[in-house]
Amino acid sequence: MDITWNIIWKCAMTVLTGILLMRLSGRKSIAQMTVATTVIMISIGELLASGIIDNKIWRATAAVGLFLLTLVILEWLEVKSTLFQKWMSGEPVVVIRDGQVDERMLRKMRITHQQLNMRLRQKGIASLSDVKIGTIEVNGELGFEWSPHAKPATLGDLEKLLAAYHLLPANDNSPPLTSDKPQDAQDGPLTLH
């Protein structure tokens, strides 16, 4: 019974200490972790578990603190030095150019066409021709720039279009379309003022 409470206490202490130390180390999500961050996080998990098993909780906590200090120093160096950042994190790799897949870079990244298509669908991209540039970012996510024909229209684009057809008063910040009816009774066409 005494051993059970000892293990429960150590587990609770380890989790709380781990959360506190992780909060101190920064707010990067799992998707933003670099290779160095991933290695350190795996090592931290191993250290915390071994601290509970080997009855060396304080030694494990100190080791975790040192690992997180190392992580903070590495991230600080990445911010200060572009060369160090490239060495530690790498650079985005272009896998799509003007709607065409770069087969060589895809093989280099060890990504199949099915995996690339899945990432495209997750971003709402229906066709490769809609992508001007597609990159695999340093965190493994797909980054992309729309082709000119596939770019969504912005409010600025719509305002320019309305102004070109003289449907929007120049230098007027009010909404271009208004209705004579109350808001809840808009069944007919909108009128321009």
C-alpha positions, -999 to +999 in steps of 0.1 A: +000+000+000+029+024+009+046+016-024+014+024-044+010+059-028+047+065-034+043+057-071+012+078-073+029+108-056+059+104-080+037+103-111+017+133-100+049+152-092+065+142-124+036+153-145+032+186-127+069+194-129+070+184-166+041+207-174+057+236-155+090+230-173+073+227-207+054+260-201+087+277-193+104+263-224+079+279-249+046+275-267+054+257-299+028+231-309+037+196-318+033+205-355+059+232-352+086+210-335+119+208-352+141+176-352+161+189-322+129+197-303+115+162-311+147+145-299+147+165-267+109+158-260+114+121-265+144+122-241+124+141-216+097+115-216+122+088-211+139+107-182+106+113-165+095+077-168+129+064-155+128+088-126+096+071-114+109+036-119+144+041-105+132+061-074+154+091-086+126+116-092+147+147-083+176+136-105+153+130-134+136+164-128+171+181-129+180+163-161+147+174-177+155+210-166+189+207-183+173+193-215+148+222-216+176+247-210+194+232-239+163+235-260+158+272-251+195+279-260+192+261-293+160+281-302+177+313-292+206+305-314+182+298-343+166+332-338+200+349-338+217+331-366+201+323-400+229+299-408+224+280-375+186+280-382+191+264-416+215+238-401+191+229-373+157+232-390+164+230-427+145+249-453+112+245-471+115+222-501+095+231-533+076+200-546+051+218-569+059+245-594+032+260-617+010+230-612+037+204-619+050+180-593+088+180-589+093+142-589+130+144-578+122+166-548+091+144-539+114+113-539+140+132-518+113+141-492+101+104-493+065+115-500+042+095-523+018+110-547-011+098-525+004+115-495+008+148-515-027+146-528-040+140-492-022+172-481-036+191-510-071+180-502-066+189-465-058+225-477-089+226-499-069+223-532-088+204-558-063+205-586-025+208-590-031+235-616-044+257-588-010+257-571+017+281-583+042+270-556+038+241-532+064+235-505+070+210-477+078+232-448+104+224-421+076+211-398+064+187-425+033+207-434+023+217-469+027+254-477+014+268-510+006+298-531-024+299-553-021+303-591-035+336-603-066+320-618-073+301-585-068+330-560-099+337-540-114+372-545-108+396-516-130+425-504-104+448-521-109+430-554-147+433-552-145+470-543-122+476-573-146+457-596-176+477-583-157+510-586-147+501-622-184+497-631-193+529-611-214+509-586-193+520-557-189+557-548-153+568-547-137+572-513-169+561-495-164+536-467-201+528-464-214+494-477-221+497-515-253+477-514-283+486-491-319+477-491-351+497-487-367+468-466-360+461-430-332+435-424-355+406-417-377+412-448-352+411-476-369+389-501-365+410-533-335+424-551-312+448-534-311+484-545-281+507-549-279+541-533 
